């Protein structure tokens, strides 16, 4: 039997009360791992010795870590997410970086920590000040029955986990006039982790977000569409403020744009980043597709996306895409989202391989096969 909106709201408010009274605490970010203590990646030289390259794998994964009463019984699956990633790390097959969304419940936070990544940075917290780009009201009227109560019961649910050192972080919570429906109970936003990959001459800027939903928000279509548009603008403003175009960039998350031409149109007005799906769908791109894609525009069939910017001194391009936590043997399905894993090639002039800080062990460089 489906719960009424008023009943659901009462239960959500009870959860919010428990949260703000200290019964639900934010897992501490762990971003203190030293660059010198991380294992360097394998770095290959081109046949002529002029360029060096390495790979960086990035997983975006909505772990369905919603708190009670929106979800219940998620503890065992969330625990398995943490242990599965930890097991992959133990044999060297885990993604280098994981972008988590919906890390709301204590079980979800424990799962992220249990993954064993030495560097973890969180997104906006429940009390992070929301920074909107407008004070204009959304179309229609706000409604307490769908969670538009003027306070945040939860943080953003975002975390960025990395095997490499995170040397800088930043975050922005989307504006209070930039959310619609039950999404307003979460302080949604965007997070940045600046990552040092040993040997690579440039830092890598990695961003994570989770944008306003449609039907799940409970808000009318016109209202949640404008909220999503404002979040797209605010994400773009945050990236413009925090990113140097000379630096490679990866932007992933749950964008909530599946099957919505309007949302894609609005989002594209603010972003000039390259879409991984769009690159890899081209057979001439050199990007290996290890997942099932239907149609000519597979990006329209998913909420989980990654975008990138190539940078100057270090060029970046996707070379492989695949699903993780998708139900295949050895890849258990533990969320209502599959994980989307992208392997990027980083390439730069061999003479610029970074020595200070994260030093490359002599003999590490070897001609590419």
C-alpha positions as CSV (number, residue, x, y, z in Angstrom):
1,X,0.0,0.0,0.0
2,X,1.5,3.3,-1.0
3,X,1.9,5.8,1.8
4,X,0.1,9.2,1.5
5,X,2.2,12.3,1.0
6,X,1.2,13.7,4.4
7,X,2.2,10.4,6.1
8,X,5.5,10.3,4.3
9,X,6.2,13.9,5.2
10,X,5.6,13.2,8.9
11,X,8.0,10.3,8.8
12,X,10.6,12.4,6.9
13,X,10.2,15.1,9.6
14,X,10.8,12.6,12.3
15,X,14.0,11.5,10.5
16,X,15.0,15.1,10.2
17,X,14.6,15.6,13.9
18,X,16.7,12.6,14.7
19,X,19.4,13.9,12.2
20,X,19.6,17.4,13.7
21,X,19.6,16.0,17.3
22,X,22.9,14.2,16.5
23,X,21.6,10.6,16.0
24,X,22.8,10.7,12.4
25,X,26.3,12.0,11.9
26,X,28.3,12.8,8.8
27,X,31.1,10.4,8.1
28,X,34.4,12.3,8.5
29,X,36.1,13.1,5.2
30,X,39.6,11.5,4.8
31,X,41.7,13.7,2.5
32,X,44.9,13.7,4.4
33,X,46.8,10.9,2.6
34,X,50.2,12.2,1.5
35,X,51.1,12.2,-2.1
36,X,54.4,10.5,-1.2
37,X,52.5,7.6,0.4
38,X,50.4,6.6,-2.6
39,X,51.6,4.0,-5.1
40,X,52.4,5.6,-8.4
41,X,50.5,4.4,-11.5
42,X,52.2,2.6,-14.4
43,X,53.5,5.2,-16.8
44,X,54.3,4.3,-20.4
45,X,56.5,6.0,-22.9
46,X,55.6,6.3,-26.6
47,X,57.8,4.4,-29.1
48,X,59.8,7.6,-29.9
49,X,60.1,8.5,-26.2
50,X,58.5,11.9,-26.6
51,X,55.3,11.4,-24.7
52,X,54.3,9.7,-21.5
53,X,50.9,8.3,-20.6
54,X,48.9,6.6,-17.9
55,X,45.3,5.7,-17.2
56,X,42.9,7.0,-14.6
57,X,39.6,5.1,-14.0
58,X,36.6,7.0,-12.6
59,X,33.4,5.4,-11.4
60,X,30.2,7.3,-10.9
61,X,27.8,5.4,-8.7
62,X,24.4,6.3,-7.0
63,X,24.4,3.9,-4.2
64,X,20.7,4.3,-3.2
65,X,21.7,5.3,0.3
66,X,18.4,7.0,1.2
67,X,17.5,7.2,4.8
68,X,14.4,5.7,6.4
69,X,11.5,6.2,5.6
70,X,12.3,6.8,1.9
71,X,14.1,3.5,1.9
72,X,14.4,0.6,4.4
73,X,16.3,-2.6,4.4
74,X,19.2,-1.1,2.5
75,X,21.9,-1.9,5.1
76,X,23.0,-5.3,3.8
77,X,23.4,-4.2,0.1
78,X,25.2,-1.0,1.1
79,X,27.6,-3.0,3.3
80,X,28.3,-5.3,0.3
81,X,29.1,-2.2,-1.9
82,X,31.8,-1.3,0.6
83,X,33.2,-4.8,0.9
84,X,33.1,-5.4,-2.8
85,X,35.1,-2.2,-3.6
86,X,37.5,-3.1,-0.8
87,X,38.0,-6.5,-2.3
88,X,38.6,-5.0,-5.7
89,X,41.2,-2.7,-4.1
90,X,43.0,-5.6,-2.5
91,X,43.6,-7.2,-6.0
92,X,44.3,-3.9,-7.8
93,X,41.1,-3.9,-9.9
94,X,39.2,-1.1,-8.2
95,X,38.5,2.2,-9.9
96,X,41.1,4.9,-9.1
97,X,38.4,7.4,-8.2
98,X,34.7,6.9,-7.2
99,X,32.0,9.6,-7.3
100,X,29.3,8.6,-4.9
101,X,25.8,10.0,-4.8
102,X,22.9,9.4,-2.3
103,X,25.3,8.8,0.6
104,X,22.6,9.8,3.1
105,X,22.1,7.0,5.7
106,X,24.6,6.0,8.3
107,X,24.8,2.6,6.5
108,X,25.7,4.4,3.2
109,X,28.4,6.5,5.0
110,X,29.9,3.3,6.5
111,X,29.9,1.7,3.1
112,X,31.9,4.6,1.6
113,X,34.5,4.4,4.5
114,X,34.6,0.6,4.3
115,X,35.7,0.8,0.6
116,X,39.1,1.5,2.0
117,X,40.0,4.5,-0.2
118,X,42.7,6.5,1.6
119,X,41.4,9.9,0.4
120,X,37.7,10.8,0.8
121,X,36.1,14.2,0.4
122,X,32.5,15.0,1.0
123,X,30.1,17.3,-0.7
124,X,27.9,20.0,0.9
125,X,26.8,19.2,4.4
126,X,23.3,19.7,5.8
127,X,24.4,23.1,7.2
128,X,26.5,24.3,4.3
129,X,25.2,27.7,3.2
130,X,23.2,27.4,0.0
131,X,24.4,29.8,-2.7
132,X,21.8,30.5,-5.3
133,X,22.0,32.5,-8.5
134,X,18.5,34.0,-8.2
135,X,15.9,34.9,-5.6
136,X,13.1,34.4,-8.1
137,X,10.4,32.0,-7.1
138,X,9.9,28.8,-9.0
139,X,6.8,28.3,-11.1
140,X,3.7,27.3,-9.0
141,X,3.5,27.3,-5.3
142,X,5.7,25.5,-2.7
143,X,4.1,22.7,-0.8
144,X,4.9,21.3,2.7
145,X,3.3,18.0,1.6
146,X,6.1,17.4,-0.9
147,X,8.9,18.4,1.4
148,X,9.4,22.0,0.5
149,X,9.6,22.9,4.2
150,X,12.4,25.5,4.0
151,X,15.0,23.4,5.9
152,X,17.4,20.7,4.9
153,X,17.1,17.4,6.6
154,X,20.1,15.9,4.9
155,X,23.4,16.9,3.3
156,X,24.2,16.5,-0.4
157,X,24.9,12.8,-0.2
158,X,28.1,13.4,-2.3
159,X,31.5,11.9,-1.7
160,X,34.6,11.6,-3.9
161,X,37.0,8.7,-3.0
162,X,40.5,8.4,-4.4
163,X,43.4,6.1,-4.3
164,X,45.6,9.2,-4.9
165,X,46.0,12.2,-2.7
166,X,43.3,14.9,-2.7
167,X,45.3,18.1,-2.3
168,X,42.4,20.6,-2.4
169,X,38.6,20.5,-2.1
170,X,35.7,22.9,-2.5
171,X,31.9,22.6,-2.5
172,X,28.8,24.6,-3.3
173,X,25.2,23.9,-2.2
174,X,22.6,24.8,-4.8
175,X,20.3,27.7,-3.9
176,X,17.1,27.5,-1.9
177,X,15.2,28.7,-4.9
178,X,16.9,26.0,-7.0
179,X,15.2,22.9,-5.7
180,X,11.7,21.4,-6.1
181,X,9.7,18.9,-4.2
182,X,11.2,16.2,-1.9
183,X,14.7,17.0,-3.3
184,X,14.6,20.2,-1.1
185,X,15.0,18.0,2.0
186,X,18.6,17.4,0.8
187,X,21.2,20.1,0.5
188,X,22.1,19.2,-3.0
189,X,25.1,20.7,-4.7
190,X,28.4,20.1,-6.4
191,X,31.8,18.9,-4.9
192,X,35.4,19.3,-6.2
193,X,38.4,17.2,-5.3
194,X,41.7,18.2,-6.8
195,X,43.7,15.0,-7.3
196,X,47.5,14.5,-7.5
197,X,48.4,11.5,-9.7
198,X,52.1,10.7,-9.1
199,X,54.2,11.6,-12.1
200,X,51.5,13.5,-14.0
201,X,52.6,17.1,-14.4
202,X,49.1,18.6,-13.8
203,X,46.6,18.1,-11.1
204,X,43.2,16.7,-12.1
205,X,40.0,18.5,-11.1
206,X,37.2,16.0,-10.4
207,X,33.6,17.2,-9.8
208,X,30.6,15.3,-8.5
209,X,26.9,16.3,-8.4
210,X,23.4,15.0,-8.0
211,X,20.7,17.2,-9.6
212,X,17.0,17.6,-9.0
213,X,14.8,14.7,-9.9
214,X,11.6,14.7,-11.9
215,X,8.7,12.5,-10.9
216,X,10.5,11.4,-7.7
217,X,10.5,15.0,-6.5
218,X,6.7,15.0,-6.4
219,X,6.8,18.6,-7.8
220,X,5.0,19.6,-11.0
221,X,7.0,19.2,-14.2
222,X,7.3,23.0,-14.8
223,X,8.6,23.5,-11.3
224,X,11.2,20.7,-11.2
225,X,12.4,21.6,-14.7
226,X,13.2,25.2,-13.7
227,X,14.9,23.9,-10.5
228,X,17.1,21.6,-12.6
229,X,17.9,24.5,-15.0
230,X,19.0,26.7,-12.1
231,X,21.2,23.9,-10.7
232,X,22.8,23.4,-14.1
233,X,23.7,27.1,-14.1
234,X,25.0,27.1,-10.6
235,X,27.2,24.0,-11.3
236,X,28.6,25.8,-14.3
237,X,29.3,28.9,-12.2
238,X,31.1,26.8,-9.6
239,X,33.3,25.1,-12.2
240,X,34.1,28.4,-13.8
241,X,35.2,29.8,-10.4
242,X,37.3,26.9,-9.3
243,X,38.8,25.5,-12.5
244,X,41.7,26.7,-14.7
245,X,41.1,25.7,-18.3
246,X,44.7,24.5,-18.6
247,X,43.9,21.7,-16.1
248,X,42.2,18.5,-17.1
249,X,38.7,18.1,-15.6
250,X,36.3,15.3,-15.0
251,X,32.7,16.0,-14.1
252,X,30.4,13.1,-13.2
253,X,27.3,12.2,-11.2
254,X,23.6,11.6,-11.3
255,X,22.3,14.4,-13.6
256,X,18.7,13.3,-13.8
257,X,18.4,14.1,-17.5
258,X,17.3,10.7,-18.8
259,X,14.7,10.9,-21.6
260,X,14.4,14.7,-21.2
261,X,15.3,16.8,-24.2
262,X,14.3,19.9,-22.2
263,X,16.7,19.2,-19.4
264,X,19.5,18.4,-21.9
265,X,18.9,21.6,-23.8
266,X,19.0,23.7,-20.6
267,X,22.1,21.9,-19.3
268,X,24.0,22.3,-22.6
269,X,23.5,26.0,-22.6
270,X,25.9,26.3,-19.7
271,X,28.4,23.6,-20.4
272,X,31.1,23.3,-23.1
273,X,32.5,20.1,-21.6
274,X,32.8,16.9,-23.8
275,X,30.4,14.1,-23.0
276,X,32.0,10.7,-22.7
277,X,29.0,8.9,-24.2
278,X,29.1,11.2,-27.2
279,X,32.8,10.5,-27.8
280,X,32.7,6.8,-27.3
281,X,29.6,6.1,-29.5
282,X,31.9,7.1,-32.4
283,X,33.7,3.9,-33.6
284,X,36.6,6.1,-34.8
285,X,37.2,7.5,-31.3
286,X,39.4,4.6,-30.1
287,X,37.2,4.3,-27.1
288,X,36.2,0.7,-26.2
289,X,32.6,0.2,-25.3
290,X,32.1,-2.8,-22.9
291,X,28.5,-2.2,-22.1
292,X,25.1,-2.4,-23.9
293,X,24.1,0.8,-25.6
294,X,20.9,1.1,-27.6
295,X,20.3,3.7,-30.3
296,X,22.4,6.6,-31.6
297,X,22.1,8.6,-28.4
298,X,22.8,6.3,-25.5
299,X,23.3,9.2,-23.1
300,X,19.5,9.8,-23.2
301,X,18.9,6.5,-21.6
302,X,20.8,7.0,-18.3
303,X,21.0,9.4,-15.4
304,X,24.7,8.6,-14.8
305,X,27.1,10.5,-16.9
306,X,30.6,11.8,-17.1
307,X,32.0,14.9,-18.9
308,X,35.6,15.9,-19.4
309,X,37.9,18.8,-20.4
310,X,41.2,17.9,-22.0
311,X,43.5,20.6,-20.4
312,X,46.7,21.9,-22.0
313,X,49.9,20.2,-20.8
314,X,48.1,17.0,-20.0
315,X,45.6,15.7,-22.5
316,X,42.7,13.5,-21.4
317,X,40.4,11.3,-23.4
318,X,38.2,8.3,-22.6
319,X,39.5,5.0,-23.8
320,X,37.1,2.5,-22.2
321,X,33.5,2.6,-20.8
322,X,31.9,-0.2,-18.9
323,X,29.2,-0.9,-16.2
324,X,30.0,-2.0,-12.7
325,X,27.6,-3.3,-10.1
326,X,25.3,-4.3,-12.9
327,X,24.4,-7.9,-12.0
328,X,27.0,-9.6,-14.2
329,X,29.0,-12.5,-12.6
330,X,31.4,-10.9,-10.2
331,X,29.7,-7.5,-10.4
332,X,26.6,-7.7,-8.1
333,X,23.7,-5.3,-8.6
334,X,23.4,-3.6,-5.2
335,X,21.6,-0.4,-6.1
336,X,18.8,0.9,-8.3
337,X,21.6,2.4,-10.5
338,X,24.4,0.6,-12.2
339,X,27.8,2.1,-11.8
340,X,29.3,3.9,-14.8
341,X,33.0,3.3,-15.1
342,X,35.2,5.3,-17.5
343,X,38.9,4.8,-18.0
344,X,40.7,7.9,-19.2
345,X,44.1,8.1,-20.9
346,X,46.3,11.0,-19.6
347,X,49.1,12.0,-22.0
348,X,51.8,14.6,-21.7
349,X,55.4,15.4,-22.9
350,X,57.7,12.9,-21.3
351,X,60.2,15.6,-20.4
352,X,57.5,17.2,-18.2
353,X,56.9,14.1,-16.0
354,X,56.7,15.4,-12.5
355,X,59.6,14.6,-10.2
356,X,59.2,16.7,-7.1
357,X,56.7,15.5,-4.6
358,X,55.4,12.2,-6.1
359,X,58.6,10.9,-7.6
360,X,58.6,8.2,-10.3
361,X,60.8,5.3,-9.4
362,X,63.7,4.9,-11.9
363,X,62.8,2.3,-14.4
364,X,59.0,2.8,-14.1
365,X,58.9,4.5,-17.5
366,X,58.8,1.9,-20.2
367,X,57.9,2.0,-23.9
368,X,54.2,1.4,-24.6
369,X,53.3,-1.9,-26.1
